[in-house]
Amino acid sequence: MSRPVLRPFEEADLPAAAGLLAQRHGAHRKRHPLLPADYEDERLALVEVTAVWESEGASGAVLAEEGELTGYLLAAPKPAPMWGPNVWVEAAGHAVREPEHIRDLYGAAAAQWVDAGRTAHYVLVPDDAELVDAWFRLGFGSQHAHAIRPVPSGVVAPPRDLVVRRAARADIPVLAELDLVLPRHQGRSPVFSAGEPGTYEEAVADWEESIDDPGYATFVAVHNGEVIGSSVGCSLDRSSAHSGLAKPDNAGFLGFAAVLPAARGLGAGRALGEAVLQWSTETGYTSVVTDWRVTNLLSSRAWPRLGFRQTFHRLHRLIGY
Ligand SMILES: CC(C)(COP(=O)(O)OP(=O)(O)OC[C@H]1O[C@@H](n2cnc3c(N)ncnc32)[C@H](O)[C@@H]1OP(=O)(O)O)[C@@H](O)C(=O)NCCC(=O)NCCS
C-alpha cells in the first residue's frame, strides 16, 4: 500500500473536495436533519468549497491515498481586526474521511499561515465527537456554539408575574440600556470578548431608526411595571454569522436577548426566548437558530434549556505562548 501524500491545495482538487464535503454534511444531517439538505449534493457543495478557495488569501492542503483525495483543509483571513492576525476555516473549509487526518492536514497547511504572521486560528467544526477531539489535539479549544431547534407547536405562557409584549417607541431608552448589557457582560470574565460595547447614545440612535423595521420582532419583558429585558427575532438571512452549510433553510433567528442583572433568574430570559420561538412559528419558519459564546455562563446555560441543540463548534487556537 502506498503512503498517504500531503501537498498544497490546488484548483483541480475542488471537485474531489466537494465530494468529501457532501459526505461529511450527509453524516451531519443524520444528527441534525434541519441543516440544509442542498449540500449533500456534490454540485452545491462544490459552490461552497469554490467560494472558500476563491476568498482572498486562501490556502490549504490536501491528503491523497492511492491517488484518491481523502481529506482537505482550506483557510482564509478575515479583514475584521477584532479577530486578531487571523485565518478562518469555515464550515466548507475542511472534510476528511478519517478524523485523525485533520491533524496531518493542519500540520501541512498551518506553517505558511504562521510564517505570514497569522497566529489566531479559527475553525467551524460539525458536532462530530471524533473530529472535535482531533482538533482539540491540535491545541484548539471551544469558543462559540451554533445551535438549532424546530419551531414549537404550542404556546408557553410566561410566569404569572411577567408580561412579555412587543416593544414600542416609548421603550427606546430601556432597549438602548439593554443593548449595552450583552457586550458589557461578555467583556468581563470568563468571556473576555474583544467586541466594543458602543455608547448609550449610539444605541438610542439605532433604535430610533430601526424600531419600526418590520423585518425585526422586538419583545420586552415587564416585571412590576418595569421593562427588565428584551429579545429580538428576525430571519436568519439577516445574520452574517450563519451561512452555507450552517444556514438552515427557512429559519428564524434568535439574534439578541438580555435581562438586566438584578432581574436575572426570574424566568424572563426563557419567556423572551419563547416569544421569539412563538413569533418564528407564526411567521412560518421551520426552525430557529441561535449562537452563543461558550464561555458566557448565562446564555450557554439558558439557550440549551430552551431546546437549542448545538450543530457546529467554533474552535480557536492562539499560537505563540
Ligand atoms: C441569557 C439571559 C438573557 C437569560 O435570562 P435570565 O432571565 O437570567 O434566564 P432565566 O431565569 O429565564 O433562565 C433561563 C434558563 O436557564 C437556566 N439557568 C439559568 N442559570 C443556570 C445555571 N447556572 N445552571 C443551569 N441552568 C441555568 C434556568 O434554569 C432556565 O431554564 P428553565 O426555565 O428550564 O429552568 C440573561 O442571563 C442575560 O441577560 N445574560 C447576559 C446577556 C446575554 O448573555 N445574552 C444572551 C446573548 S447570546
The ligand as a MOL file (V3000), in Angstrom:
LIG
                    3D

  0  0  0     0  0            999 V3000
M  V30 BEGIN CTAB
M  V30 COUNTS 48 50 0 0 0
M  V30 BEGIN ATOM
M  V30 1 C -29.0410 34.9140 28.9820 0
M  V30 2 C -30.1280 35.6950 29.7100 0
M  V30 3 C -30.9190 36.5070 28.6670 0
M  V30 4 C -31.0580 34.6840 30.3990 0
M  V30 5 O -32.0170 35.4100 31.1110 0
M  V30 6 P -32.4390 35.0140 32.6230 0
M  V30 7 O -33.6400 35.8190 32.9590 0
M  V30 8 O -31.2440 35.1290 33.5030 0
M  V30 9 O -32.8020 33.4780 32.4360 0
M  V30 10 P -33.9840 32.6150 33.0600 0
M  V30 11 O -34.1770 32.9340 34.5050 0
M  V30 12 O -35.1830 32.7150 32.2030 0
M  V30 13 O -33.3650 31.1610 32.9100 0
M  V30 14 C -33.2700 30.5590 31.6300 0
M  V30 15 C -32.9530 29.0800 31.7750 0
M  V30 16 O -31.5660 28.9100 32.1000 0
M  V30 17 C -31.4450 28.1010 33.2750 0
M  V30 18 N -30.2870 28.5350 34.0510 0
M  V30 19 C -30.0160 29.7710 34.4500 0
M  V30 20 N -28.8790 29.7570 35.1730 0
M  V30 21 C -28.4440 28.4830 35.2060 0
M  V30 22 C -27.3330 27.7990 35.7950 0
M  V30 23 N -26.4160 28.4620 36.4910 0
M  V30 24 N -27.1920 26.4620 35.6010 0
M  V30 25 C -28.1120 25.7970 34.8740 0
M  V30 26 N -29.1910 26.3700 34.3070 0
M  V30 27 C -29.3450 27.6860 34.4940 0
M  V30 28 C -32.7220 28.3750 34.0230 0
M  V30 29 O -33.0000 27.3350 34.9520 0
M  V30 30 C -33.7360 28.4350 32.9180 0
M  V30 31 O -34.1350 27.1560 32.4660 0
M  V30 32 P -35.5550 26.5620 32.9590 0
M  V30 33 O -36.5740 27.5990 32.5800 0
M  V30 34 O -35.6840 25.3060 32.1820 0
M  V30 35 O -35.4390 26.3800 34.4560 0
M  V30 36 C -29.5590 36.6410 30.8090 0
M  V30 37 O -28.8680 35.8630 31.7750 0
M  V30 38 C -28.6400 37.7410 30.3140 0
M  V30 39 O -29.0910 38.8500 30.0290 0
M  V30 40 N -27.3370 37.4700 30.1940 0
M  V30 41 C -26.3740 38.4970 29.7500 0
M  V30 42 C -26.5490 38.8250 28.2890 0
M  V30 43 C -26.5370 37.5490 27.4470 0
M  V30 44 O -25.7210 36.6860 27.6420 0
M  V30 45 N -27.4560 37.4850 26.4770 0
M  V30 46 C -27.5650 36.3570 25.5900 0
M  V30 47 C -26.8960 36.6810 24.3190 0
M  V30 48 S -26.4790 35.2490 23.3670 0
M  V30 END ATOM
M  V30 BEGIN BOND
M  V30 1 1 1 2
M  V30 2 1 2 3
M  V30 3 1 2 4
M  V30 4 1 2 36
M  V30 5 1 4 5
M  V30 6 1 5 6
M  V30 7 2 6 7
M  V30 8 1 6 8
M  V30 9 1 6 9
M  V30 10 1 9 10
M  V30 11 2 10 11
M  V30 12 1 10 12
M  V30 13 1 10 13
M  V30 14 1 13 14
M  V30 15 1 14 15
M  V30 16 1 15 16
M  V30 17 1 15 30
M  V30 18 1 16 17
M  V30 19 1 17 18
M  V30 20 1 17 28
M  V30 21 1 18 19
M  V30 22 1 18 27
M  V30 23 2 19 20
M  V30 24 1 20 21
M  V30 25 1 21 22
M  V30 26 2 21 27
M  V30 27 1 22 23
M  V30 28 2 22 24
M  V30 29 1 24 25
M  V30 30 2 25 26
M  V30 31 1 26 27
M  V30 32 1 28 29
M  V30 33 1 28 30
M  V30 34 1 30 31
M  V30 35 1 31 32
M  V30 36 2 32 33
M  V30 37 1 32 34
M  V30 38 1 32 35
M  V30 39 1 36 37
M  V30 40 1 36 38
M  V30 41 2 38 39
M  V30 42 1 38 40
M  V30 43 1 40 41
M  V30 44 1 41 42
M  V30 45 1 42 43
M  V30 46 2 43 44
M  V30 47 1 43 45
M  V30 48 1 45 46
M  V30 49 1 46 47
M  V30 50 1 47 48
M  V30 END BOND
M  V30 END CTAB
M  END
